Amino acid sequence: MPGITVLEVPQWQGSGSPTAHRLREGARLLADLVPAAERVRVDVGDVLAANAAGVRAALERHRGLVLTAGGDCGVELEPIAAALRRHGDRLAVVWFDAHGDLNTPATSPSCTFHGMVLRTLLGDGPAGLVPDRPLRREQVVLAGVRALDPAERAYAEGMPVVTDPAALVAAVGDAGAVYVHIDLDVLDPGSFASVGCPEPGGLTPGRLTEMIAALAGRFEIAGIGITEYEPARSEDQQTLAGLVDAVVVASEASIVREIERRAFAAWPAGLVREEAGWLLRHTPEVRRRRSNSAIPPAAWDGSVDHVEAFYRARDRPVMVQLGPAHRDLDAVLKGRGYRMDASTSVMTAVTEDVVAGTAVAQVALADAPYAWLKTFAELDEHADSATVGEKVISRIAAPAAFVSVTRDGRPVGMGLFAADSGWAGVFAMATAPEFRGQGIATEVLGAGARWAAGQGATRLYLQVEEDNAAAIGLYTRAGFTPSYGYHYRIQRPARSGESASIQR
C-alpha cells in the first residue's frame, strides 16, 4: 500500500479513562494492523501542545493519505487541521464517536481534553490548541454519537447525528472530501469492549464498515484517524483487524476513483459507451491506450464478451485498463490469453510543495491549445500527434494550461495541465532529447503547478510508466510520490502488426 502513511501517536495524557495507559499499546497495535504501509511514530509527553507540534511536523513530511493511530482523540487536532488547510470549505469531518467531544474547559465535567477535541477544532478550546483555521459547524457530521453532556447537547443543536449509511451520505452533502475520525467507543460494548469510556447502544462493526464504505464510494477520503483503543480482549483485536482492513481498502479506493474520474475527463475519448458498468472508449485514428481502452466497474459481474465485441466491431485490439480493485478480472484476462502491457505508476503531489521546489521560469503558458499544438506535434514523438491534437487535446473541456519552453525560437519542452475541483492532472510532458537533463521539465512542472494553484487545485497527479526511471526520478525530486498503479491487458488483434501501433 505505497500510498498510505500510518502515523502512530501513543498519546494518553488527554484521556480521562482510569486505564488510559493502555492507549500507548493500543496505538502500536493499531499501527501494526496496516500492512506494507510507511510508518512514522511520534514521541509524546505530558504537554499536549508539544505533542500536537510533533504531529504537525510529521505531517509536513508525509503529505499523502495518512491514517493516524491513537492514542486518545486529541491526536486528531493536527491531522484534521492539515486536511482543512488542504481542502478548505470542501472538507467535511465525520465524527464517529459515542461522545460529541464538544465540551470546553468551562463546561467539561471531567476536565479532560479528549472530551473537548471537536469543540477545539471548531474554534473554542484550550489556549494553544485551537487551530489557526477552525472548522465551521456546517462541516461536521456526528455519527453514532449518543452520550452528550447537557452543555454539549445545547451546542450540538441542529448538527446532524446519523447512524446509517444513506443518512450519512445525505448529511455530508456536496463536500469534496471527507476526513473520517473513529473513536472506537462508537462501537457497541457487546461487539467491542476495549475502550476506556464504553457506552451502550453503539454501532456494530458491520454497520460502521458499511458507513465508511458508503462515504468512500461517494467522496474522496482526505484522512483517517482511529483512536481510543485500550486492548483488553483478544477477540477485540480480531474485530479491529477486520475493521482497519475495510477502512484502508475503502479509503485507498476512494483516491483511485477520484483521480481516475478526473483523468478520464481530462483526456476525452471520441466515443464513450457504458455497458454493464464498463466504460468503453474508442477514438478513431488515435492509437493511444487511454483513448481506446475499457475501464471495468469496481464490482465486475464476470462478463467480458460484450467488451470484446465492441472493439472487434471497430477492428481494434481489446485493451482493458486494470487498477488495484480488479485483481480477479486481471487473472481471468490473463487466462484468456491477454498479455500485460504498460505498467503505470500514478503519482501525486501537494501543489504548494511543487511550487516551493521549483523556481519561477520563463515559459510560455496559454489557456487555448491551438498555438501549442505545433509544439506538441514536434516533441510528442508519435505518428498520430496531429490526430491526437485535433481529436483529443482540442476537445478538453476542463480549465487547461498549455506550457512550452523554447530555446532560440525552437520548442524544446512542453506539458499540459488540466484542473478539476481541487486537483490538476499533468499530461504530455516531453523534452527534446538533446535538451534533457537541463531542468526544462522542472520548469514546465513549476509553471504548471503555479497555474494549478491559481485554479484552486491543491494537489497534482500524473501517470508515468514504471520502466521510465528518468521521469520517475524527475517527478520524485519535484515532490511527487507513488499513490497506486495500473496496467493494461491486451488481447492480440486479428490483424498482425496492429499491436505495434498502440501508444501510450
C-alpha positions as MATLAB code, in Angstrom:
seq = 'MPGITVLEVPQWQGSGSPTAHRLREGARLLADLVPAAERVRVDVGDVLAANAAGVRAALERHRGLVLTAGGDCGVELEPIAAALRRHGDRLAVVWFDAHGDLNTPATSPSCTFHGMVLRTLLGDGPAGLVPDRPLRREQVVLAGVRALDPAERAYAEGMPVVTDPAALVAAVGDAGAVYVHIDLDVLDPGSFASVGCPEPGGLTPGRLTEMIAALAGRFEIAGIGITEYEPARSEDQQTLAGLVDAVVVASEASIVREIERRAFAAWPAGLVREEAGWLLRHTPEVRRRRSNSAIPPAAWDGSVDHVEAFYRARDRPVMVQLGPAHRDLDAVLKGRGYRMDASTSVMTAVTEDVVAGTAVAQVALADAPYAWLKTFAELDEHADSATVGEKVISRIAAPAAFVSVTRDGRPVGMGLFAADSGWAGVFAMATAPEFRGQGIATEVLGAGARWAAGQGATRLYLQVEEDNAAAIGLYTRAGFTPSYGYHYRIQRPARSGESASIQR';
ca = [
       0.000    0.000    0.000;
       2.541    2.627   -1.068;
       0.044    5.462   -0.948;
      -0.689    5.378    2.809;
       1.307    6.546    5.810;
       0.487    5.328    9.305;
       1.161    7.938   11.980;
       1.449    6.233   15.364;
       0.722    8.734   18.156;
       0.672    6.940   21.555;
      -0.733    9.922   23.439;
      -2.754    9.043   26.539;
      -2.383   12.242   28.526;
      -5.608   13.768   27.181;
      -7.766   10.850   28.325;
      -9.811   10.647   31.499;
     -10.027    6.879   31.429;
      -8.657    5.111   34.549;
      -6.876    2.688   32.194;
      -5.578    5.363   29.781;
      -2.036    3.993   29.906;
      -3.278    1.149   27.676;
      -3.617    3.648   24.821;
       0.144    3.501   24.256;
      -0.021   -0.195   23.446;
      -3.267    0.353   21.562;
      -1.608    2.844   19.219;
       1.172    0.362   18.465;
      -1.213   -2.499   17.801;
      -3.388   -0.300   15.593;
      -0.401    0.753   13.517;
       0.667   -2.901   13.184;
      -2.650   -3.728   11.516;
      -1.898   -1.753    8.337;
       0.398   -3.982    6.249;
       3.082   -2.691    3.875;
       2.441    0.938    4.842;
       5.032    3.569    5.629;
       5.026    4.011    9.386;
       6.018    7.021   11.471;
       5.971    7.135   15.274;
       5.578   10.476   17.034;
       7.101   10.686   20.504;
       4.730   12.221   23.038;
       4.928   13.743   26.510;
       2.745   15.426   29.070;
       2.325   18.736   27.176;
      -0.469   18.356   24.642;
       0.575   21.398   22.610;
       4.064   19.929   22.204;
       2.571   16.619   21.098;
       0.439   18.435   18.535;
       3.521   20.241   17.242;
       5.257   16.879   16.789;
       2.300   15.510   14.840;
       2.233   18.617   12.659;
       5.942   18.266   11.882;
       5.425   14.627   10.897;
       2.508   15.564    8.648;
       4.626   18.164    6.876;
       6.935   15.346    5.815;
       4.168   12.946    4.791;
       1.527   14.638    2.667;
      -0.388   11.756    1.123;
      -3.155    9.652    2.647;
      -2.438    9.405    6.385;
      -4.038    7.071    8.915;
      -3.453    8.411   12.422;
      -3.351    5.630   15.001;
      -4.056    6.938   18.502;
      -3.903    7.339   21.391;
      -6.685    9.477   22.729;
      -8.881   11.616   20.469;
      -6.585   14.597   20.970;
      -4.174   13.138   18.414;
      -6.660   14.281   15.746;
      -6.056   18.031   16.168;
      -3.292   18.372   13.609;
      -4.415   15.751   11.052;
      -7.823   17.407   10.763;
      -6.303   20.892   10.730;
      -3.987   19.761    7.907;
      -6.910   18.352    5.929;
      -8.763   21.638    6.409;
      -5.789   23.638    5.149;
      -5.659   21.416    2.089;
      -9.358   21.219    1.232;
     -10.799   24.359    2.809;
     -14.568   24.668    2.641;
     -14.749   21.497    0.506;
     -13.892   19.368    3.577;
     -16.398   17.556    5.761;
     -15.433   15.853    9.027;
     -17.401   12.761   10.031;
     -17.020   12.246   13.774;
     -17.646    8.563   14.600;
     -17.774    8.625   18.392;
     -20.070    7.683   21.251;
     -19.417   11.182   22.606;
     -19.589   14.573   20.937;
     -16.246   15.784   22.357;
     -17.909   19.206   22.312;
     -17.101   20.405   25.817;
     -14.917   23.375   26.714;
     -12.694   23.792   29.783;
     -15.593   25.674   31.376;
     -18.258   23.032   30.680;
     -16.405   19.726   30.896;
     -17.407   17.583   33.912;
     -14.157   15.611   33.687;
     -11.839   18.459   32.605;
     -10.055   16.008   30.277;
      -9.085   17.125   26.801;
     -10.359   14.093   24.884;
     -13.854   15.373   25.596;
     -13.045   18.793   24.071;
     -11.323   17.870   20.818;
     -14.079   18.565   18.309;
     -15.083   21.793   20.062;
     -11.432   22.876   19.892;
     -11.338   22.142   16.165;
     -14.462   24.298   15.896;
     -12.523   27.203   17.399;
     -13.390   27.069   21.111;
     -10.881   25.228   23.273;
      -7.820   25.440   25.493;
      -5.282   28.146   24.674;
      -2.507   26.887   22.411;
      -4.566   24.068   20.935;
      -7.167   25.923   18.845;
      -6.171   25.720   15.145;
      -5.439   28.851   13.136;
      -8.310   27.965   10.823;
     -11.203   26.362   12.702;
     -13.885   24.151   11.244;
     -17.354   25.525   10.646;
     -20.293   23.726   12.241;
     -21.655   23.037    8.758;
     -18.572   20.931    8.017;
     -19.206   18.435   10.829;
     -21.418   15.347   10.868;
     -21.798   13.391   14.108;
     -22.057    9.639   13.520;
     -23.074    7.177   16.225;
     -22.994    9.896   18.904;
     -25.300    9.001   21.812;
     -23.783   10.380   25.050;
     -23.774   14.171   25.304;
     -23.364   16.277   28.421;
     -26.024   18.994   28.834;
     -23.773   21.785   27.545;
     -22.739   19.637   24.586;
     -26.340   18.864   23.786;
     -27.172   22.568   23.702;
     -24.189   23.323   21.480;
     -24.935   20.412   19.111;
     -28.496   21.575   18.459;
     -29.025   21.472   14.689;
     -25.905   19.401   13.927;
     -26.688   16.178   12.012;
     -26.456   12.950   14.016;
     -26.633    9.800   11.883;
     -26.448    6.039   12.352;
     -26.939    4.585    8.866;
     -25.101    4.842    5.516;
     -27.781    6.609    3.478;
     -28.359    9.290    6.100;
     -24.604    9.776    6.429;
     -24.057   10.368    2.713;
     -27.001   12.756    2.642;
     -25.671   14.680    5.638;
     -22.223   15.099    4.073;
     -23.984   16.520    1.022;
     -21.818   18.076   -1.659;
     -18.480   18.094    0.173;
     -15.468   17.392   -1.993;
     -13.535   15.352    0.590;
     -14.165   13.743    3.971;
     -11.950   13.249    7.000;
     -13.043   10.160    8.943;
     -12.484   10.218   12.709;
     -13.195    6.957   14.549;
     -13.236    6.754   18.327;
     -13.682    3.035   18.880;
     -16.234    3.641   21.628;
     -18.668    4.371   18.773;
     -18.989    0.573   18.688;
     -21.413   -1.185   20.980;
     -19.617   -2.685   24.012;
     -21.192   -6.034   23.205;
     -19.189   -6.080   19.967;
     -16.047   -4.268   21.110;
     -15.145   -3.643   24.749;
     -11.501   -2.487   24.593;
     -12.208    1.182   25.240;
     -11.998    3.361   28.321;
     -15.433    5.002   28.094;
     -17.911    2.426   26.746;
     -21.487    3.477   26.033;
     -24.356    1.058   25.306;
     -26.393    1.278   22.125;
     -23.497    1.713   19.723;
     -22.855    0.643   16.148;
     -21.918   -2.886   15.215;
     -18.586   -3.318   13.406;
     -20.541   -4.303   10.299;
     -22.632   -1.136   10.357;
     -19.525    1.005   10.894;
     -17.754   -0.524    7.893;
     -20.913   -0.093    5.792;
     -20.998    3.599    6.666;
     -17.337    4.093    5.833;
     -17.740    2.209    2.563;
     -20.674    4.469    1.703;
     -18.504    7.529    2.320;
     -15.611    6.145    0.277;
     -17.963    5.228   -2.555;
     -19.109    8.812   -2.891;
     -16.352   11.091   -1.570;
     -12.591   11.339   -1.517;
     -11.219   10.277    1.859;
      -8.886   13.067    2.981;
      -7.550   11.270    6.057;
      -8.443    8.734    8.730;
      -7.998    8.668   12.493;
      -8.634    5.631   14.691;
      -8.381    6.328   18.400;
      -9.062    5.252   21.994;
      -8.046    1.586   21.681;
      -7.302    0.144   25.133;
      -6.519   -3.517   24.358;
      -8.210   -5.802   26.846;
      -9.662   -8.785   24.918;
      -8.087  -10.877   22.174;
     -11.373  -11.043   20.266;
     -11.391   -7.233   20.054;
      -8.021   -7.307   18.309;
      -9.516   -9.645   15.705;
     -12.522   -7.378   15.267;
     -10.242   -4.380   14.919;
      -8.126   -6.131   12.281;
     -11.165   -6.574   10.056;
     -12.296   -3.007   10.647;
      -8.909   -1.476    9.868;
      -8.572   -3.536    6.704;
     -12.008   -2.414    5.498;
     -11.244    1.234    6.284;
      -7.919    1.194    4.464;
      -9.249   -0.624    1.386;
     -12.219    1.743    1.110;
     -10.083    4.849    1.632;
      -7.487    3.884   -0.939;
     -10.227    3.017   -3.425;
     -11.701    6.477   -2.965;
      -8.432    8.103   -4.026;
      -8.143    5.843   -7.067;
     -11.712    6.605   -8.104;
     -11.307   10.364   -7.692;
      -8.109   10.521   -9.751;
      -9.350    8.164  -12.455;
     -12.572   10.143  -12.793;
     -10.607   13.325  -13.375;
      -8.101   11.679  -15.714;
     -10.963   10.215  -17.743;
     -12.454   13.691  -18.235;
      -9.124   15.371  -18.872;
      -8.258   13.121  -21.848;
     -11.598   12.822  -23.715;
     -12.276    9.874  -25.977;
     -14.141   10.277  -29.236;
     -16.765    7.749  -28.175;
     -17.595    6.535  -24.680;
     -20.201    3.826  -24.273;
     -21.351    2.499  -20.913;
     -22.309   -1.191  -20.865;
     -22.926   -3.166  -17.685;
     -20.916   -0.640  -15.702;
     -17.963   -0.716  -18.109;
     -16.764    2.440  -19.844;
     -15.735    1.560  -23.396;
     -13.543    4.206  -25.043;
     -12.821    4.490  -28.743;
     -11.214    7.299  -30.711;
     -10.833    6.589  -34.448;
      -7.366    7.177  -35.944;
      -5.820    7.601  -32.490;
      -3.574    4.850  -31.180;
      -3.165    5.902  -27.540;
      -4.148    3.313  -24.949;
      -6.135    5.716  -22.828;
      -8.172    6.717  -25.896;
      -9.063    3.142  -26.886;
      -9.436    1.013  -23.781;
     -12.124   -0.266  -21.466;
     -12.450    0.653  -17.809;
     -14.194   -2.060  -15.802;
     -16.539   -1.409  -12.887;
     -15.295   -1.910   -9.345;
     -17.838   -4.746   -8.959;
     -17.279   -6.957  -12.010;
     -20.123   -9.327  -12.966;
     -17.919  -11.916  -14.689;
     -18.598  -10.981  -18.324;
     -16.153   -9.629  -20.897;
     -17.811  -10.833  -24.097;
     -19.555   -7.520  -24.735;
     -16.238   -5.691  -24.327;
     -14.522   -7.899  -26.876;
     -17.434   -7.499  -29.294;
     -17.261   -3.694  -29.006;
     -13.614   -3.492  -30.047;
     -13.737   -6.261  -32.639;
     -16.597   -4.424  -34.368;
     -14.215   -1.471  -34.695;
     -11.249   -3.597  -35.784;
      -9.273   -2.633  -32.698;
      -7.307   -4.634  -30.128;
      -9.222   -5.315  -26.939;
      -7.495   -3.302  -24.219;
      -8.617   -3.217  -20.589;
      -7.216   -0.814  -18.003;
      -6.886   -2.586  -14.651;
      -6.345   -0.938  -11.287;
      -5.984   -2.150   -7.690;
      -9.649   -3.195   -7.465;
      -9.513   -5.505  -10.499;
      -7.290   -8.384   -9.363;
      -9.874  -11.076  -10.103;
     -10.568   -9.713  -13.580;
      -6.840   -9.442  -14.237;
      -6.444  -13.160  -13.542;
      -9.378  -14.008  -15.829;
      -7.996  -11.952  -18.703;
      -4.574  -13.499  -18.273;
      -6.217  -16.911  -18.526;
      -7.934  -15.820  -21.747;
      -4.580  -15.010  -23.315;
      -4.462  -11.253  -22.744;
      -0.914  -10.008  -22.386;
       0.094   -7.492  -19.772;
       1.259   -4.102  -21.004;
       2.307   -0.636  -19.836;
       2.514   -0.997  -16.062;
       1.956    2.555  -14.899;
       2.512    4.402  -11.637;
       0.102    7.143  -10.648;
       1.994    9.741   -8.636;
       0.558   12.610   -6.639;
       1.939   15.763   -5.052;
       0.775   18.667   -2.961;
       0.748   21.626   -5.331;
       2.446   24.001   -2.897;
       5.301   21.505   -2.487;
       5.948   21.507   -6.235;
       5.726   25.298   -6.296;
       8.188   25.550   -3.400;
      10.595   23.120   -5.054;
      10.721   24.837   -8.441;
      11.912   28.273   -9.486;
       9.834   30.777  -11.424;
      10.638   30.016  -15.057;
      10.459   31.880  -18.335;
       7.948   29.713  -20.124;
       5.023   30.277  -22.438;
       1.665   29.432  -20.900;
      -1.603   29.562  -22.836;
      -5.182   28.691  -21.966;
      -6.041   27.568  -25.505;
      -4.332   24.678  -27.308;
      -4.143   25.959  -30.866;
      -0.658   27.504  -30.972;
       0.668   24.897  -28.547;
      -0.350   22.010  -30.800;
       2.568   22.750  -33.095;
       4.904   22.226  -30.145;
       3.061   19.021  -29.305;
       3.486   17.722  -32.860;
       7.232   18.430  -32.795;
       8.007   16.933  -29.365;
       5.480   14.128  -28.927;
       7.418   11.528  -30.995;
       4.303    9.579  -32.048;
       2.965    9.217  -35.562;
      -0.570   10.241  -34.634;
       0.335   13.528  -32.886;
      -1.654   15.722  -35.278;
      -4.718   13.495  -34.913;
      -4.429   13.478  -31.115;
      -4.241   17.256  -31.162;
      -7.401   17.508  -33.226;
      -9.470   14.698  -31.689;
      -8.353   14.780  -28.059;
      -6.485   17.870  -26.901;
      -8.689   20.365  -28.731;
     -11.722   18.798  -27.029;
     -10.535   19.149  -23.428;
     -13.372   20.826  -21.568;
     -11.695   21.366  -18.185;
      -9.682   24.527  -17.478;
      -6.314   23.751  -19.028;
      -2.867   25.281  -19.328;
      -0.567   24.556  -22.258;
       3.053   25.127  -21.273;
       6.037   25.302  -23.608;
       9.718   26.184  -23.324;
      11.717   27.488  -26.266;
      15.402   27.921  -26.916;
      16.464   30.174  -29.804;
      12.894   30.176  -31.078;
      12.674   26.401  -31.093;
      10.296   24.440  -28.814;
      12.292   22.159  -26.521;
       9.881   21.311  -23.687;
       6.159   21.079  -23.051;
       3.417   19.991  -20.668;
      -0.363   20.074  -20.394;
      -2.221   20.705  -17.114;
      -5.963   20.168  -16.605;
      -7.709   21.362  -13.431;
     -10.794   19.735  -11.935;
     -12.270   20.506   -8.484;
      -9.204   20.605   -6.295;
      -6.850   18.526   -8.457;
      -4.827   19.170  -11.595;
      -3.558   16.458  -13.917;
      -0.177   16.596  -15.634;
      -0.119   15.295  -19.208;
       2.002   15.335  -22.366;
       5.299   16.080  -20.627;
       8.157   15.962  -23.136;
      11.620   17.420  -23.644;
      13.671   17.401  -26.856;
      16.301   14.635  -26.475;
      19.318   16.927  -26.770;
      17.972   19.223  -24.043;
      17.206   16.574  -21.433;
      18.925   16.873  -18.085;
      18.963   20.675  -18.241;
      15.983   21.330  -15.955;
      13.465   22.097  -18.688;
      10.891   19.589  -17.449;
      11.228   21.053  -13.959;
      10.498   24.495  -15.407;
       7.369   23.128  -17.046;
       6.236   21.455  -13.812;
       6.841   24.639  -11.847;
       4.860   26.786  -14.271;
       2.017   24.269  -14.355;
       1.932   23.963  -10.566;
       1.691   27.741  -10.176;
      -1.139   27.826  -12.679;
      -2.868   24.936  -10.863;
      -2.611   26.772   -7.548;
      -4.341   29.734   -9.153;
      -7.146   27.389  -10.198;
      -7.643   26.225   -6.616;
      -6.011   22.834   -7.257;
      -4.221   21.877   -4.060;
      -2.906   18.590   -5.474;
      -1.424   17.276   -8.685;
      -1.489   13.829  -10.255;
       0.324   12.272  -13.189;
       0.725    8.884  -14.836;
       4.152    7.538  -15.744;
       5.150    4.093  -16.997;
       7.044    2.197  -14.338;
      10.048    1.488  -16.575;
      10.671    5.217  -17.168;
      13.223    5.630  -14.395;
      14.400    9.053  -15.560;
      10.897   10.529  -15.483;
      10.088    8.945  -12.123;
      13.297   10.415  -10.706;
      12.369   13.855  -12.032;
       8.868   13.703  -10.573;
      10.139   12.415   -7.227;
      12.585   15.300   -6.937;
       9.744   17.697   -7.722;
       7.686   16.338   -4.798;
       5.569   13.550   -6.315;
       5.117   10.228   -4.524;
       3.589    6.939   -5.761;
      -0.110    6.596   -4.967;
      -1.209    3.453   -6.832;
      -0.599    1.610  -10.073;
      -2.491    0.259  -13.038;
      -1.710   -1.680  -16.196;
      -3.413   -2.855  -19.368;
      -4.337   -6.295  -20.578;
      -4.381   -6.552  -24.366;
      -5.892   -9.302  -26.452;
      -3.825   -9.992  -29.516;
      -5.598   -8.425  -32.540;
      -6.667  -10.480  -35.527;
      -4.560   -8.410  -37.906;
      -0.830   -8.960  -37.491;
       1.246   -5.930  -36.667;
      -1.606   -3.811  -35.328;
      -0.468   -4.147  -31.717;
       2.800   -2.425  -32.609;
       0.895    0.764  -33.304;
      -0.544    1.003  -29.805;
       0.837    4.015  -27.988;
       0.510    5.348  -24.510;
];
